Amino acid sequence: MPKVSSVVVPYATYLRVYEPLAAFPEAERAHWARYARRSDRPSYQDELRRSLADLLPTPPIPVPVQESADAFVLEVDGVVCVCPWRTRLRGWQALQELPEELPKPVVDAMLPPLVRRQAAADYERWLVRNPDSRPWIRTATWQVPLNWFVLVSDEERRYEKGTGEIPPMLRYRTPMVQARRRVARALRTLKDTVEEGPLIDGLVDVGRWLEEFHPRSLVELDYGGLVHALPAGDLEDDHSAADVAAGVAALRQGDGAAAGEAYGRLVERWRSVRDRRSAN
């Protein structure tokens, strides 16, 4: 993991897909193959620094002028997999969601309406030329959406306490086929046992997103900058994926009491995170 930056790290979490090189068109595949051999690849905090720097000019630059040519890289069993940043595309999408996250006066102060309208027009023109585009990374702030935990299991959890300037780390990685299977099973259970709502809608959405990628991809859930907002003990004891799996299994077995207990553990754990968000 990278060293802690002097820049304040947004408390963001990430859901990433790493695709094998074979999933990319030939020209892009060659680019990523060369890129994977580099020893100076930037980190996720480097991406954050660049994005924050773009907000300093007047007027601010809400979306990069050029698409990023960077990616995260993994090598698993000799297979190189990459997760392109696609910072420009994700910036446009985040800009669309911003009015739902913050009050209008705050949004207008951060990014004037004219700047947002120009960025939206640029995105519309870009979409005409790239109608099938999708990001390899999803981001959430001050939370890990509960539907993300459905994709992974507690056995895939990796936690490191961190030492000195190296921050703690909490993440999960799972093969794409496992993630899709877990989504399908959870959806069957939820649709049979609970009313339609945000959890089902979110799971349907993330399931459709996963279908866009190569079946031999890897899925990663990373607590990212959220580790800076949580005490080390809370992180070490965080087994949210296990609680989600226990809740879904209990619903499948018709055990409402056990499902309620699992949900209660999740609510209590993530309430403390929401409280810290309100305090900021």
C-alpha positions, -999 to 999 in steps of 0.1 A, spaced: 0 0 0 12 36 -7 23 59 21 -2 83 36 -3 114 15 -2 149 30 -33 155 9 -65 147 28 -77 113 15 -114 112 6 -131 84 26 -139 64 -5 -143 27 -10 -139 9 -43 -153 -21 -63 -129 -29 -91 -128 -54 -119 -95 -67 -132 -98 -82 -167 -72 -105 -184 -53 -89 -213 -72 -112 -237 -104 -93 -229 -91 -61 -246 -89 -52 -283 -54 -58 -298 -42 -22 -297 -53 -17 -262 -40 -51 -251 -5 -41 -264 -7 -9 -244 -16 -26 -212 10 -53 -217 37 -27 -219 22 -8 -190 22 -39 -168 60 -42 -172 66 -7 -158 80 -4 -123 67 31 -117 30 25 -119 10 51 -99 -12 42 -69 -48 49 -62 -37 79 -41 -19 93 -71 -52 93 -89 -68 111 -60 -41 137 -59 -46 145 -96 -83 148 -92 -80 171 -62 -55 192 -80 -80 197 -109 -104 214 -84 -80 241 -74 -80 263 -106 -106 289 -112 -129 278 -127 -123 242 -114 -119 213 -138 -145 188 -127 -135 162 -153 -101 155 -168 -96 168 -203 -80 136 -214 -88 100 -204 -63 84 -181 -39 58 -196 -33 43 -162 -46 11 -146 -42 -11 -116 -24 -43 -124 -25 -78 -109 -8 -110 -119 -25 -142 -108 -12 -176 -117 9 -161 -145 -21 -142 -160 -18 -104 -161 -51 -86 -153 -57 -49 -155 -82 -25 -141 -82 7 -162 -88 39 -142 -110 56 -168 -109 86 -146 -126 109 -171 -156 86 -175 -160 81 -138 -157 118 -133 -186 125 -156 -207 98 -138 -198 112 -104 -208 146 -115 -243 134 -124 -247 119 -89 -233 149 -70 -267 168 -66 -280 137 -48 -251 137 -24 -249 173 -14 -272 203 -9 -275 225 -40 -258 256 -25 -228 234 -16 -227 219 -51 -229 254 -67 -201 267 -45 -179 238 -54 -187 236 -91 -206 265 -106 -237 256 -127 -220 267 -159 -190 244 -153 -214 215 -146 -235 222 -177 -204 223 -199 -192 190 -185 -226 174 -190 -227 185 -226 -192 170 -232 -204 137 -217 -235 136 -239 -213 141 -270 -189 115 -258 -216 90 -252 -228 93 -288 -194 80 -299 -191 55 -271 -225 41 -263 -213 8 -247 -187 23 -224 -186 13 -187 -161 19 -159 -140 -9 -144 -142 9 -110 -172 18 -88 -167 42 -59 -187 49 -27 -180 75 -1 -182 70 37 -196 35 32 -194 1 16 -227 -6 -1 -242 -37 14 -248 -53 -20 -210 -52 -26 -205 -76 3 -227 -102 -15 -200 -106 -41 -173 -118 -17 -168 -142 12 -151 -138 46 -125 -164 35 -114 -140 8 -109 -112 34 -74 -98 38 -66 -74 66 -32 -57 74 -28 -35 104 -3 -11 88 30 1 103 45 35 107 35 56 77 19 26 59 -19 27 66 -40 -4 74 -56 -22 45 -88 -42 42 -99 -58 10 -115 -89 -7 -107 -105 -40 -128 -132 -57 -130 -147 -92 -157 -132 -114 -176 -166 -117 -179 -167 -79 -191 -131 -77 -218 -137 -103 -229 -169 -87 -233 -152 -53 -253 -124 -68 -277 -148 -86 -282 -169 -54 -287 -138 -32 -312 -123 -57 -333 -155 -57 -334 -155 -20 -342 -118 -15 -369 -117 -41 -386 -147 -24 -384 -134 11 -383 -95 12 -400 -66 -5 -385 -48 -34 -362 -21 -22 -327 -5 -24 -309 -37 -15 -325 -57 -44 -322 -28 -68 -285 -23 -60 -278 -60 -63 -296 -61 -97 -275 -31 -109 -242 -45 -97 -250 -79 -112 -257 -63 -146 -224 -44 -144 -205 -76 -137 -220 -92 -168 -201 -67 -189 -167 -82 -182 -147 -112 -191 -157 -144 -171 -121 -149 -160 -118 -115 -144 -112 -108 -107 -134 -87 -85 -119 -66 -57 -137 -48 -29 -113 -23 -13 -120 -2 18 -96 23 3 -95 57 21 -122 46 46 -95 29 67 -84 64 78 -118 70 93 -120 38 113 -101 28 145 -78 -1 139 -98 -23 163 -130 -16 143 -113 -26 111 -98 -57 125 -132 -68 138 -151 -59 106 -165 -91 91 -193 -75 72 -192 -99 43 -197 -128 68 -227 -110 83 -243 -104 49 -237 -140 39 -252 -152 73 -282 -129 68 -289 -142 33 -284 -178 44 -309 -173 73 -335 -159 49 -330 -188 26 -337 -211 55 -367 -191 68 -349 -181 100 -360 -145 104 -345 -141 138 -310 -151 127 -314 -128 96 -324 -99 119 -294 -105 142 -270 -104 112 -286 -72 99 -284 -57 134 -247 -63 135 -243 -45 101 -265 -16 112 -245 -11 144 -212 -13 127 -220 11 99 -239 35 121 -206 46 136 -192 54 102 -223 75 93 -219 93 126 -183 103 117 -195 115 83 -221 137 100 -194 151 123 -175 162 93 
